[in-house]
Amino acid sequence: MAAALPVLAERLATLFGCRHAVLFGRARSGLAVLLDILRDREGGMSSNPAPIEVLVPSNICPAVPLAVQAAGAEVRLVTVSRLTGLPSDAVMAERIQAGPARGVVMVAHLYGFVADYPETRRVARAKGWVILENDSVAAKARWPGAPLQASPLFGDVALVSFGSAKTIEAGGGGAVLTDDSEWARELAVRAAALPVWDAAAEARDQWFMAMHRQLRQGPPGGPALVGLIEGLRSAESDGLRLGFPEALAEPLAAALDRLPATVASRRAVAVLWAERLAGLGPMLETPPVAQPVPWRLIRRLEQGRDAVVAALRAAGLDAGTNYPPLNAAYPGWFGAACGEEAEAWGREVLNLWVTPETTPECMDRAVALMAAVGRRDDIGGDSR
């Protein structure tokens, strides 16, 4: 089975148009090791190097800043747009220009949304910053007949994940992609020395995820306890660096085999959703950004999002929300609020599943419920 890993790495590199791919037990493991390498290089140039600054979208999975913290780097949040959930190109470029001489900018294709960031790329190149593309849902994967709404990878390095609910879903694992042979060699050497991801590591991840969820919800009849999440930071950062296990080789190969069909299915379900949701008119707003590989069908409700989500869930229909700005769970870490745009994205987004289980009948029930909630709460204007 070990012989299959180099073949899988080569398949991944080809899939994303890169020369090299290095497998890890988690995408966050690859991120931490990549930052370890950058830190060590900076350390060789200075007797007292400043921590590497990493620009990260304000509304993102906490695993990202935790991996940055584990590598001794500094997280700097960049406010996302309330319309797209992505930082704007202008704001990102401005933050790089105002930043230190060296740093890392994470361009994250969150939710499968893709923007090209021309000014960010220009300023980062001119200043010598590393461009890191976070493509956890494989929005930029390429094969004959693949969606062509997104440009090829443009970063110095990129991350892709194979965890639960990802496009390439293998049950775990991730990879770092790059054209830089020296980086690839260093990443591979360090990856080979890591303890591998196993059932215990998965159980640990699930425990922390469940704890986050419970604290966000709070006790029955009580308030949310989001502020307690911050106390988990140190424990969550421990044991984060993991290697890719041979046991995931077969599931990953199978996930790569079915990738074109997976993406085609998600896109087809998203089209059906869009057709049905069109009847709700101004109640829902569509993010104005390309989504070649839908992670979820995403819409915004400026009013009443929580009422809609509660109604759908009570009816047994899948519905979700997106991450609020990170300072909500980590006020001691990130301090002041990230701004109204980031807050609005966190409170307005509705996620609808695009899996094969999401049948037209489920969609029709969901649309009827959303319309009923909209009439009841006067969401979107005239309720006559």
N, C-alpha and C positions, 0 to 999 in steps of 0.2 A: 504493500500500500504506500510505503514511503516514496517509491519511485513515481507515484502518481502526482506528488506535490509539485515537482518542477513542471510537469505537463500542464497542471492546472494554472500555475503561475503564468506560463506562456500563453495559455488560452485567455486569461484575464488581460494580460498586456495587449494582446492583439485586439481583443474586444473593445478596448478603450483607446486604441491607436497609440500605445506607449511601447517603449522598448523593454521596460522591466516592471514586474509586479512582485511584491514581497508579501507573503501571507502572515497574518497574525491571528491570535485567538479572538480578538475584538478589533474593530476599527479604532476604538479609543486607545488600545494598546499600541497600535502603529503610530498614532498621533503622539503619544507620550515618548516613544522611542525616537521618533523623528526629532522632537524638540530636545531630547537628551543629546542627540548628535550635534544639533546646532549650538546648544549650550557648551558642549565640550570643545567645539571649534572656536567659539568666541573666547572660551577660557584659555585656549592656547595662544590667543592674541593679546591677552591682558591679564595682569596679575590679580585684578579685582574687577571682573566684568560685571556690568549691570545686568539684571535679569532681562531676558528677551521679552519684548512686548508683542502680544498676539492680539490682533483685532478680531473680534467675534461678534456676530449678530446678537442683539440684545435678547431676542426671543428664540431660544434654541434649547435642545435637550441638555440638562445639567451635566451629562456625561462629558460633554466637550470641555467646559471650563475645569471640571475636575481632573481631566487628563492633562490640561495645560498646567494646572497647579501642581500635579504630581511630578512634572518635569522641572519645577522651579521657575517657570516662566510667569509673566504677569498678564492677566486677562484684562483687556480693555473692551468694553461693550460699545457697539455702534448701533444706534437706534434704527429700528426697522420702520418701513412705511406702513401705515394703516391699510393701504390699498393692496399691497403685495406680500407683506411679511418678510421682505428682503430689505437690507440697507440700500439706500440710493447710491448710484455711482458717484455723484458729486460729493456726498457726505463721506463716503469711504475714502475717496482720493484726498479730501481735505484732511482727514484724520491721519493719513499716512504722511502727508506733507508736514503736518505739525508734530509728528512723532519723532522718535530718536533716529539716529543714523542707521540703525539696523532693526529689523523687526519682521514679523510674519503677518500677512493679511489673509484671513480665511474668507474666501468667497464660497458661501454655502448655497447649494441648489436645494433649498428647503422645500419640502412637500413635492419635489419634482419640478418646481418652477426654475426657469433658467433665464438669466440675464448675462450679457457679455461683459459689462464693466470696462469699457474702453479707457476711460480716464483713470480709473483705479489701476489698470494694468500699466498705463503709460507712466504714472507717477511712481508706482512700485518699482518698475524697471529702472527708471532714472535714479532712484534713491538707493537701489540695491536691496530692497526688501524681498523676502521669499513670498511667492504667491502660492497659497495652499487652497486647492479646490476640494470642498467637502461635497462629494457626490454620493451620499449614502444610499440613495434609491436608484442609482445607475441611470440617471437622466441622459447621460452622454455616451452610453454604451452604443456600439455600432455593429450592425450585421446587415447582410443584403435584405433590403426592404424595411429597415429600421426607420422610425420617425426622423425626419431631417429638420426639425424646428430649432435645434440647438447646434451651436458651433462645437468643433472638437475641443477636447481639453486644452486649456491654455496655461495652466499653472505649472510651476516648477515641480510640484508634487500634488497628488490627489489621493483622497480617501474614498473607499467604497465599503459598504457593510453587507454582511450576509445573514444578519440576525432576523428575529421574528418581525413579520410584517414588511420586510424589505422586498424590493423587486427581485433581487437574487437571494431567495430565502433558503438557507441551508441549515438553519437551526443555530447558527453561531459563526463566528469568524469575521474577518475583514482583511483588507489589503491596502498597502501603500503603492501607488503607481507613480512612475517617474521615467524620464528619458536620461537622467543623470546616472551613469554607470557607477561612479564613486559612491553616491548616496545609496544606490541599490546594493552595492557590496556591503557597506557598513550596516544598512538595515538588515540584510540577510544574516550577517555574522551575529548581530545582537538578537535577532529573532530566534536563531538556532539555540541560543543559550538560555532562553526563557522557559519557565515551567509552562506546560501546555494547558489550555482551557479544558476543563472537565466538568463532570456533573456537579461537583462541589462549587466550582466557580459560577456555574449557571444558577445554582440554588442561591448563592450569595447575591447575585445580581437581582434575582427575582424578589428576594427578601427586601432589598433596598427599594426596588420599584414599588412593592406593596406598601412599604412604610411611607414613602413619599405620597402615595395615593391616599392612604388613611389620614395622614396629617393635613393634606389639602382639603379633605372632606370634613375632618373634625369628628368628634364623638357624636353619637346619636342625640339629636336635639341641641347640640352645642355648637360653638363657633369653629371655624377652620383654625388649624394650628400650624399654619404654614411657617411661622417663625421658628418652629422647632427643627425644621429641615436642616437649617444651617449647622446644627450640632452634629450632623452626620458626616460633615465634610471630610474630616481627617480619616475616619474609618473607611469611607467610600474610596478614598484615594489610595489606600493600601492594597497591595496585591493586584494592581491594575494592569501591569505589564504581563501579557500572556502570549505564548506561542500557539501556532495553529496545530491542532491535533490530527493525527492520521484518521481518526474516526469520522471526521467531517469531510474527508476527501470525496467519498462517494456521494453524500448529499449535495456537496457543492457542484460536482460534475453534473448531477441530475438537474440542479437548478439552472446551470448554464445551458443545458440541453433544451430546457423548456422556456428559456427566457423570451424568445420571440413570441411564443404562444401566450405567455403571461402578460406581456406588454400589450399585445393585440386584444386580449380579453379585457384588460383594464380600460383601454381606450374605448372599446365598444360599449362597456358599461357606462363610462363617463358620458358618451354621446347620448345614450338613452336617458340618463339623469338630466342632461342639459335640455333635452326635448320636453321632458315633463315639467321641469322647474320653470321653464319659460312662461308658463301660465300664471305663475305667482307674481310676475311683473316686477315692480320696484321694491318689493319686499326683500329680494335677494340681489346682491351685487357680485359680479364675477371679477376676480382679480385680473387686471390687465397685463398679464405676463404669460409667456409661453409655458406650457406644461406638457412636454412631449411624452413623459412617463408619469401618469397620475399615481400619486401615493394615495390620495383620497380625492373625491370630488369636493372642491372647496368653494364655499360661498360666504359672503359677509352679510350680517344683519345688523344694521346700525342700532336697532332697538329690538329687545325681546329675544335675543339669542338663547339665553338660559331657559326661558319658558319653552322654546321650541325643542331644545335638547331634552329637557325633562319629559315633554310629551312623547317624543319619539322613543326614548328609553323605556318609559312606562308601558309603551305598546310593544316592547320587545324588538324594536328596530334599532339598528346600529346608528349611532350618532356620536360625534366627539367634538372636542374643542382643541385649540392649539396652545402651546406654551405661553404663559404670561412672561413679561420681562423678568430676567433673572434676578433683578434686585428685589422682587416680591418675595422670593424664597430665601435670598441671601442679602439682607439689608446691611449686615455688618461687613460683608465682603465688598459689595458694590456701591454701598452708600445711597446717594440720592436717586430719585426716580429717573427712569430712562426717557421720560417725556410722554406727552399725550399720544403721539403716534404709536409708540410701542404698547402703551396701555390699551389703546383702542383695538389694535390687532388681537391682543389677548382676549378681549371681552366680546368681540364681534364675530369671530370666525366659527363657522359650522362645517364640520367634516362629515361626509357621507361616504360609506364604504363602496369600493369598486371591485369587490371580489365576485367570483362566479355565484356565490350564494345570494348576492343582491339581485333578486329577480325583478322583472317588470311589475309583478304583483306587489312586492315590497315597496318599490318606488311609488306606485299609485297610492298605497296606504300612507306612505310618508308625506306625499304631497298634499293629500286630503287633510292630514293632521296639521301640517304647517299652515295650510289655508285657514283651518278652523282657529288655530291659535292666533293667527294674524287678525282675523275678524274680531276675536274676543278682546285682544289687547290693543287693537287699532295700530298694529305694526305696519309701517310703510304708508300710512296716510288714510285715505277714505275707507271706512269700514262698512259702507252701506251695501 
